[in-house]
Amino acid sequence: MKKRYEEGGIEALKEISRRKPNLRNRVPEDAEKACEYPTFGQVRVAAKLASRGMTISPAGVRCVWERHEFEAAKKRLATPEEKVAKEG
């Protein structure tokens, strides 16, 4: 930091940026939005997506659920009902 300041002043310190996220490991958007089987567990959902040609591990399914706050089956079951209530 000190060396950067001495070489470029305050502007050199502002240019420090974080590493860009690695999106190679990101789940495809259509798989992320798929919540067609709310009663299935993460292993069954991963198997269903694999039969469609989407490769995602059961742990990956769990991470997607946590990202969208669907980690409990109760929350996954409530979601379609809430969508219908909002639309109607």
Helices and strands as residue ranges (DSSP letters): H 2-8, H 10-14, G 23-25, H 29-33, H 42-51, H 58-67, H 73-87
